[in-house]
Amino acid sequence: MDYYDQMQSTMGLNGLLNIVVSLICIGFSWWVLQSLRLEAALKNPRSAQAKLLQVFLSVALGYQIARFIIDYFQWSSWLPGMF
């Protein structure tokens, strides 16, 4: 296997790992948002719009958490280069 194939394989695994981490964090955010009482802030909490808002909030929050985790691992992998 030459260098190009090895780099492409590593990038593919990295992409897959990023997708999995993002989906796990979005699912975790959905689970956490289930415990919030959003009904008090919404006119019609049983509507499709309220559920869509909950989906959007969980995606936005989950994406930010996943970005932090992915960036943290990337930054920590750069640390050995300092020494």
DOZA-628047 format. One record per residue: residue in three letters; x, y, z of N, C-alpha, C in turn. Coordinates in nm, 3 decimals. Example, Ala and Ser with C-alpha at 12.3 -4.5 7.8 and 13.67 -1.06 7.14 Angstrom:
2
   resn      n_c1      n_c2      n_c3     ca_c1     ca_c2     ca_c3      c_c1      c_c2      c_c3
    Ala     1.319    -0.569     0.780     1.230    -0.450     0.780     1.320    -0.330     0.780
    Ser     1.285    -0.225     0.708     1.367    -0.106     0.714     1.290     0.003     0.787
END
This chain:
83
   resn      n_c1      n_c2      n_c3     ca_c1     ca_c2     ca_c3      c_c1      c_c2      c_c3
    Met     0.085    -0.116     0.000     0.000     0.000     0.000     0.090     0.124     0.000
    Asp     0.067     0.214    -0.094     0.150     0.334    -0.100     0.096     0.442    -0.007
    Tyr     0.170     0.550     0.001     0.138     0.658     0.095     0.001     0.718     0.067
    Tyr    -0.034     0.737    -0.060    -0.163     0.795    -0.097    -0.279     0.708    -0.047
    Asp    -0.270     0.579    -0.066    -0.376     0.488    -0.022    -0.388     0.488     0.130
    Gln    -0.274     0.492     0.197    -0.276     0.494     0.343    -0.338     0.624     0.395
    Met    -0.305     0.736     0.333    -0.362     0.864     0.374    -0.512     0.868     0.347
    Gln    -0.553     0.815     0.233    -0.695     0.811     0.199    -0.772     0.723     0.296
    Ser    -0.715     0.611     0.336    -0.779     0.522     0.431    -0.792     0.589     0.568
    Thr    -0.687     0.659     0.609    -0.690     0.730     0.737    -0.795     0.840     0.736
    Met    -0.803     0.913     0.626    -0.903     1.020     0.616    -1.044     0.962     0.617
    Gly    -1.063     0.847     0.552    -1.193     0.782     0.552    -1.234     0.738     0.692
    Leu    -1.141     0.679     0.766    -1.170     0.639     0.904    -1.199     0.760     0.991
    Asn    -1.123     0.867     0.970    -1.145     0.989     1.046    -1.284     1.046     1.018
    Gly    -1.324     1.046     0.892    -1.458     1.093     0.855    -1.568     1.009     0.918
    Leu    -1.550     0.878     0.914    -1.648     0.787     0.975    -1.657     0.812     1.126
    Leu    -1.543     0.829     1.191    -1.542     0.855     1.334    -1.612     0.987     1.365
    Asn    -1.590     1.089     1.284    -1.657     1.218     1.305    -1.809     1.205     1.290
    Ile    -1.853     1.128     1.193    -1.997     1.107     1.174    -2.057     1.035     1.294
    Val    -1.991     0.931     1.340    -2.042     0.853     1.454    -2.047     0.940     1.580
    Val    -1.942     1.016     1.605    -1.939     1.103     1.724    -2.050     1.207     1.714
    Ser    -2.070     1.264     1.596    -2.175     1.364     1.578    -2.314     1.304     1.603
    Leu    -2.340     1.187     1.550    -2.471     1.124     1.570    -2.494     1.087     1.716
    Ile    -2.391     1.039     1.783    -2.405     1.006     1.925    -2.434     1.131     2.005
    Cys    -2.365     1.240     1.975    -2.387     1.365     2.049    -2.525     1.423     2.021
    Ile    -2.574     1.411     1.898    -2.709     1.458     1.866    -2.812     1.374     1.940
    Gly    -2.792     1.244     1.944    -2.883     1.157     2.020    -2.881     1.189     2.168
    Phe    -2.762     1.213     2.221    -2.749     1.250     2.362    -2.819     1.383     2.390
    Ser    -2.804     1.479     2.299    -2.872     1.608     2.315    -3.023     1.593     2.311
    Trp    -3.072     1.508     2.222    -3.216     1.481     2.215    -3.266     1.426     2.348
    Trp    -3.190     1.331     2.403    -3.226     1.270     2.531    -3.228     1.375     2.643
    Val    -3.128     1.462     2.644    -3.121     1.566     2.746    -3.236     1.665     2.731
    Leu    -3.267     1.704     2.609    -3.375     1.800     2.586    -3.513     1.744     2.621
    Gln    -3.525     1.612     2.628    -3.652     1.552     2.668    -3.688     1.588     2.811
    Ser    -3.587     1.617     2.892    -3.614     1.648     3.033    -3.648     1.794     3.056
    Leu    -3.629     1.879     2.954    -3.665     2.021     2.968    -3.814     2.040     2.952
    Arg    -3.866     2.137     3.021    -4.008     2.170     3.008    -4.023     2.284     2.908
    Leu    -4.022     2.248     2.783    -4.037     2.350     2.679    -4.182     2.394     2.663
    Glu    -4.275     2.321     2.723    -4.417     2.355     2.709    -4.448     2.494     2.761
    Ala    -4.376     2.537     2.865    -4.401     2.667     2.924    -4.365     2.781     2.829
    Ala    -4.272     2.758     2.737    -4.228     2.863     2.646    -4.300     2.859     2.512
    Leu    -4.378     2.756     2.487    -4.442     2.740     2.357    -4.593     2.756     2.367
    Lys    -4.653     2.810     2.260    -4.798     2.825     2.257    -4.868     2.690     2.247
    Asn    -4.819     2.607     2.156    -4.880     2.477     2.132    -4.770     2.370     2.138
    Pro    -4.741     2.320     2.258    -4.628     2.228     2.273    -4.645     2.092     2.206
    Arg    -4.764     2.055     2.166    -4.787     1.924     2.102    -4.784     1.932     1.950
    Ser    -4.757     2.052     1.895    -4.762     2.069     1.751    -4.636     2.014     1.685
    Ala    -4.646     2.000     1.554    -4.531     1.954     1.476    -4.418     2.056     1.481
    Gln    -4.453     2.184     1.487    -4.350     2.288     1.495    -4.271     2.278     1.624
    Ala    -4.337     2.243     1.733    -4.268     2.229     1.861    -4.170     2.111     1.856
    Lys    -4.213     2.001     1.795    -4.123     1.885     1.781    -4.006     1.918     1.689
    Leu    -4.034     1.991     1.581    -3.927     2.031     1.489    -3.828     2.124     1.559
    Leu    -3.878     2.212     1.643    -3.789     2.298     1.722    -3.700     2.215     1.813
    Gln    -3.755     2.113     1.873    -3.677     2.024     1.959    -3.571     1.950     1.877
    Val    -3.604     1.908     1.757    -3.507     1.842     1.670    -3.395     1.939     1.633
    Phe    -3.432     2.062     1.594    -3.331     2.162     1.558    -3.240     2.195     1.676
    Leu    -3.298     2.208     1.794    -3.217     2.237     1.913    -3.122     2.122     1.944
    Ser    -3.170     1.999     1.930    -3.083     1.885     1.959    -2.972     1.873     1.855
    Val    -3.000     1.902     1.729    -2.897     1.898     1.625    -2.794     2.007     1.650
    Ala    -2.840     2.128     1.680    -2.747     2.240     1.703    -2.659     2.214     1.826
    Leu    -2.720     2.170     1.934    -2.645     2.143     2.056    -2.553     2.022     2.038
    Gly    -2.604     1.916     1.978    -2.524     1.796     1.956    -2.406     1.822     1.864
    Tyr    -2.427     1.903     1.761    -2.318     1.936     1.670    -2.208     2.013     1.742
    Gln    -2.246     2.108     1.826    -2.146     2.186     1.899    -2.067     2.098     1.996
    Ile    -2.135     2.009     2.062    -2.066     1.917     2.155    -1.972     1.825     2.077
    Ala    -2.019     1.773     1.964    -1.935     1.685     1.882    -1.813     1.760     1.829
    Arg    -1.831     1.884     1.784    -1.719     1.963     1.735    -1.615     1.981     1.846
    Phe    -1.662     2.008     1.968    -1.568     2.024     2.079    -1.490     1.895     2.102
    Ile    -1.558     1.782     2.105    -1.492     1.654     2.131    -1.393     1.622     2.020
    Ile    -1.434     1.639     1.894    -1.346     1.610     1.781    -1.225     1.703     1.781
    Asp    -1.249     1.832     1.803    -1.138     1.927     1.808    -1.044     1.897     1.924
    Tyr    -1.099     1.860     2.037    -1.017     1.829     2.154    -0.922     1.713     2.124
    Phe    -0.975     1.607     2.063    -0.890     1.493     2.029    -0.786     1.530     1.923
    Gln    -0.824     1.615     1.830    -0.728     1.659     1.729    -0.618     1.743     1.793
    Trp    -0.654     1.835     1.880    -0.555     1.918     1.947    -0.463     1.833     2.034
    Ser    -0.520     1.735     2.103    -0.436     1.651     2.189    -0.342     1.563     2.107
    Ser    -0.380     1.531     1.984    -0.289     1.453     1.900    -0.172     1.539     1.850
    Trp    -0.187     1.669     1.851    -0.079     1.759     1.809     0.021     1.784     1.920
    Leu    -0.016     1.758     2.044     0.072     1.787     2.157     0.207     1.716     2.153
    Pro     0.216     1.591     2.111     0.348     1.528     2.106     0.447     1.600     2.015
    Gly     0.398     1.678     1.923     0.486     1.754     1.834     0.560     1.865     1.906
    Met     0.513     1.901     2.023     0.580     2.005     2.100     0.706     1.955     2.168
    Phe     0.712     1.826     2.194     0.822     1.772     2.274     0.919     1.693     2.192
END
